[in-house]
Amino acid sequence: MRKYFIIGFLILTTMLTAIIGCGVKRENKLLAKISDRTITLGEFEQRYRHKVYPSEEEEKEDKMKTLNTMIEEKLFAIAGEKDGMREEVEKTLEDYPDRLAVNQLYEEMVVKKAQVSLIELKKTYRKMGRELHGRHIVLKTKEEADSIYRELRKNDAKNFADLARLSIDTKTKDKAGDLGWFVWGRMDPEHQEIAYKLKLGQISKPFETRFGWDVLQIVDERTKKIRTFEEEKQTIESTLKRQKMTKTATDFLDKIKSRAKIHYDTTAIRMLAGKSTQDKPANPFEPPPLPVLTEEEGKQVIVTSILGTITAADLIADAEKKFRKPPLNTEETIIRFLEGELTNKLLVRAAGRLHLQKHPEVIKNYNRTLDNRVAGEYRKKYITPREEIPEDEMKSYYETNKETYSIPERRAAKVVVIKSKEESEDIYRRIKRGGDIGK
């Protein structure tokens, strides 16, 4: 073990200049090699927490400490492997390669496909310079919205105020549907996409939102002063990329689910929900106990898909494996749990079809995690053996120092600081209509 520490120290001192002076992140740059293990600059950057230092010496010392810790972990992993710990730790990571493969699937199918072009950035920037004044009518059904749309088109929207009284939006129905002024990025994405495609005076065709079926008209617009394109570019790019990633991920999930031919047996699900005990758990934060089934009940098929069948017994067995047992006392919670399990299995299947379990990044991350776990076991066994403290002694200490563990009451708040009273009143109205203060 001693020779490894000497090697580690030599590597540490010779590679430190490269770490501190490296302005460009080069993930594959080799910083240290300990036996058959390596530490790259990319791994170091992931681990190291950047701070503001009073001096270069303190920065150097902190980086040395981080790299030394990483080298120690590799040394402990090597020692732990020789001690036979690797096999036992691998048993606890049985499903981990699949989880990593799903993460890589997200990278391949979502992140890499959600790229934002310069044209998109400039197009969005131009929209940010337009401030719109709109009005709308919200109906419960598409049929009602289609009827309103035809009436508006027939009368050139002169009857908008009268028809707005039929709106289910109680905050705008008595104000001729007036939405006030709004800018790009400060309204619901569903409305925003439609609003900024409309010309002045144009009425949108009915479109569905989480509030109902909407008919929207732009009644006025004006230019808004904004920062330069270069100043706004990064914010626009991150916003558009996040939106694209959300849509791409949703579309991908919908696609694999639609192909999975999922069919739920409502009779079997109802049976399972009925078997759940009505007794409340002693701890109110704990879910109800899992249903207890007879052998015949356990054989009932709950759901079928391209993955095969899941019986009631299979479902209970899957639920038992969870660290926190899911509530399976209603049809809704059972279906929600099934959807989660099926989605995960479908994603693993999709990753497998692309052979992502063998992807270099997956293998690298698995080996890194395995090394860290083995190192932890070795450290726990040989370096810092834990002394068992009697429970009554811990309780006595707790009672004596109870105030140390008390948690003061906390409240979460969001604050928006606005330059003008008009803008603040506009934001206040949008929040009262259910808008997100974070946007």
N, C-alpha and C positions, 0 to 999 in steps of 0.2 A: 504493500500500500504506500509506503514511504516514497518509493521511486516514482509512483504516479504523481504524487504531490509535487515532487521536484520538477518533473516534466511540465506539470500544469503551471507552476510558477514561472518557468522559463518561457512558456508559450505566452503567458499573461503579460510579461514585461516586454516581449519582443513584438507582440501584436497590438499593444495598446495605442501606439501612435496611429496605426491604421484606423482604429475605431474612432479616436477623438478627431482626427483630421479628415475623416471621410465625409464630404459634403453630399455625395450622391449615394443613395441606398443601393448597394449591389448585393442582392440576397444570397447569391451563391459563393460569395467570397469566403474562403476558409479562414477561420480565426484560430481554431484549435483542433488538434487530432489527438485523442486519447485512446490508445489501442485501436479498435476498429470503429470507435465512435468519433463523430465530428461535431463541431459547433460552427455554424456559419454566421455571417454578419446579419442575415435576415432573421435568424433565430434570436440573435442578441438584441436586435432592434425590437422584436416582439416582446422580449422580456424586460428590457431596460425602460425605466420610467424617466422621461426627460424632465429636467427641472431647471430652475434658474439658480446658478451658483455664484457665490461671492467672488470666487477665484477659479482659475484654471486648475489649480492644485486640488481643490475640493471636487471639481468635476472629474478629474483624473482618478482620484481616490474612490469615488462612488462607482465609476465604470469598472475599475479594477475589482471592486467588491462584487459587483454583479457577475462579471465574467468568472471570478473565482468560485462563486456559488454554483454557476453552471458546470464548471469543471468538476467540482466536488460531487455534484449529482451524477455525472458520468462515471466517476470513480466508484461511487457507491453502487451504481447500477451494475458495473462490471463485477464488483465484489459480491453483490447480491445474486447475480447470475451464477457465479461459482459456488455460492452457498445453496443453490437449488431453489431459489425463490421465484425464478421466472415462470416456471410451469404453473405454480399456484396463482400467481398474479394474472396470468393469461386466462385462467378460468373465469376471473371476474370481469374480463373484457371480451367475453364471447360475442356479444352483439355490437361491440364498438366499431369494428370495420364497416358494418352496414351503416351505422350512423355517420361515419366519416364519408362513406360513399354517397350518402344522400346529401351531405354538405357539398361535396364535389359536384353532384348533379345540379344543385342550385347554382353553383358557380358557372357550370357549362351551359345550362338551359335558361338561366335568368340573368345573372350578372353580365356575362359576355355578350348577351343579345340586347341588353338595355343600354346601348351606346347612344350618345346624343351628338348629332351632327352640328356643324357650324351654322348651317341654314336654319335648323330648328332653334338654335340659340338666338339668332338675330330676329327670327320671326316672333319669338316670345318677347324679346326685348321691345320690339315695336308695339306689341300689345300692351306692354306695361306703361307705355306713354299715352294710352287711350283711357280716359275715364268715362264710364258709361252711366246713363240714367235709364233705369228700366222699370217696367211694371209687369205683373204676371197674374194669372188666374190658375189656381190649383184645384183639380177635381179628383174624385176618388177612383174613377174608372176611365179607361181609354175611350170608351163609347161616349161618355159625357164630355171628355176633352175634345174629341173629334167634332162633336156637335157645336161646342163653343167656338172652335177654330173656324168652322164653316160660317157661323154667324158673323164672326169678326171680319172674315174675308169679304163676305157679302156686303157689309156696311162700311168697309174701309176703316175698321176699328173705331168708328165714331161711337159705337155702343159699348166700348171697353169698360167704362166706369159702371154702367148698369150691369153688365154681365159679371163684373168682378165681385158683385154682391153674392154670387153663387159659389165663390171660392171657399175652400175649406181652410184657407190660411186666415185665421181670425185677426191677425195683426195687420193685414193689408186689405182685407175685403171691403172695409168701410173707407178706405183711402184710395179708391179706384185702382187697387192693386199695386200702388206705388212702392217700389223697392228702394228708392233713393239712389244716390250715386255710389258706384263701386269701381274698384280697380282690379286689375289682373293679380291673382294670388291672394285676394282677400274675400273670396266667396266660395261657395260649395263648388267643387270641381265639375259636378254634373251640370250646374247652371253656367259655370264659367265657359266651358267648351262651346256651349250653344250660343251664349251671349256674344262672344267675340267673333262668331261667324256671321252674325246678323248685321245687315246694313241698317242705317238710320231709318226708323219707321217700320222696318220689316217685322212680321209676326212669325214666330217659330211654329213649326208643326209640333203637335203634342209629343212630349218626351217624358219618360218615366224617371222619377227620383225617389229617394227614400220617404218623401213627404206625400207623394201621389203623382198624378199626371199633370204636367205643367205646360202652360202656353205662355210664352214670354215675348215681350216687345221692347225694343230699344227706342226711347222717345227723345233722347238727346245724348250728345257726347261732347267732350272737350279734351284738350291736350293737358297732360300732366307732366310737370317737370320732374325728371328722374336723373340719376347719376349716369355717367358715361357707360358705354357698353362694356369696356374693360373692367370697370368697377363692379358692374352687376353680373359679369359673365360667370363667375364661380358659383354665385348663389343660384342663378338660373339653371346652370348645369346640374347642380346637386338636386334641385327641386324636380327637374324634368327626369333625371335618372331615377330618382326615388319613385316617381309616378309610373315610369315605364317598368321598373322592376316589380312593382305591386301588380300592375296589369298583366305582365308577362307571367308572373308566378301564378296568378289567379287563372289565367287562360290555360296554362300548362296543367294545373291541377284539375280543372274542369274537363280537359281533354282526356287525361288518363282515367278519370272517374267515369266519364261517359262511355269509354271503351271497356270498362270493367264489368258491365252487365250486372250491376249490384241490385239484388232484390231482397227486401226485408220481409220476413214472415211476421205480420202484425199480431197474429194469434199467439205465436210462440213468445213474442216480446211482451204481450199483455200477460201471459202466464208468468213470465219471469218477474215482471213488475209486481204482480200479485203475491208472489212468494216472498217478497222482501218483508222483513220484520218491521212492524210499526213502532217497536220500542225505540225510544230516543237514546242515543249513546250518552254515556256518563259525561264525556267531554263534548260540549256543544260545538267545538271546532272540528270534531271528527265526523266523517260521513257515516250513514247508517250501516250496520253490518251487511255483508254480502248475503244474497239469498241462499237458502239451503234447499237443495233439490234432491228428489228421489232419482234412482237410476234411470227410470223411464223418462222423467222430465228432462234430465240432463242430455238425453239423446235427441231431443227436439231441435230441429235446424232453425237457427235464428236468422241467418243470412246466407245467400249464395252469391257467388261472383266468379270471375275467371280464375280467382285464386283457389276456388273450391268452396267448401261449406264450413260454416262455423256453428257448432251446436251450443246449446245453453251451457253445457259443461265446459266447453272450450272457452267460452266467454268468462265464466267464473274463474277458470284457471289463469287466464290472461290478467284478470283483475287482481288476483291474489299476488301476482308477481310485482305489482306496482308498489313503490315505496309508500305512496299515499293512496289508499284504496278509493276507487271512484264510487260515487253514489249510484246504485243501480236500483233505486226504489220507484222510479217512474218510467213510463215508456220513453219520454223525452230524454232522460239522462242515459238510458240504455242505448238509444239510437246515437246520441252524441258520442258515447264511448266507442261504439262500433265504428262510427265514421272516422274517428281518430285512429283507431287500430287499422282499419282498412286503408286509409290514406297512407299511413306509414309503410304498410306492407307493399302497397302499389308503388311507392317511391323507391323502396328497396329493390323491387322487381325491375323498375325502370333503370335504376343505377346498374343493376346486374346485367341487363341487356346491353349496356354500354361498356361493360367490364370495368366499371369505375372502382371496384374493390381492389383492382390491381394498378390503379393510377399511381404514379410516383408520389404525388402529394399525399394521397391516402396512406400509402405505405410509410412515408416519412413521418406523418403525424401520428400514426399508430405506434411506430417504434419509439418516437419521442415520449408519448404518453406511457408506454410500457416501461421505458427506462425510468421515468419519473416515479412511477408507482413502485418499481423494484427498489429504487434508491430510497424511497420513503419507508418501505418495509425494512430495509437494511439499517437505516438510521434509527428506526424505532426499536429494532431488536438489539443493536450493538452500540449505537452512539448515545442515544438519549432514552434509555429504558425508563418506562413510566412507573413511578411508584404508586401503588394502589392506596387510595385514601379511604378510610372507613366512611360509610354513608352517614353515620351519626355525627362524625366529626365535621363533615361538609354541611350538614343541616345546622349544627351549632354555629358554625362560622357565618352561615347565611343569616340566621336569626340575629346575630350580633351586629352584622353589617348590612342589614336589610336596606337602609337608606341608599347604599351604594348602587343597588340594583333597581331602584325606583326610576320610572320613566316619566318625565314631565309631560304634561299635555301639549300636544303639538297640533297646529292647523296648517294646512297647505293653502297657499294663495297665489294667484297670478295677477301681475300688474302690467298694464300697458300705458306707456307715457306718450302722449300725442302732442304735437306742436300747437294745434288750433282747437278751439272749442267746437267748431263745426265738425271736424274729423272725429273728435271724441264722441260727440253725440251720435254720429253715424255708426261708429263701432258699437256704442251702447245699444242702439236699436237692433243691430245685427245679432248681438249676443242674446238679446231678449227674444229674438226669433229663433234661437237655437244654434247660432253660429259658434264656431270654435274660437275661443279667445287666443289660442296658440297660433292661429293663422292670421 
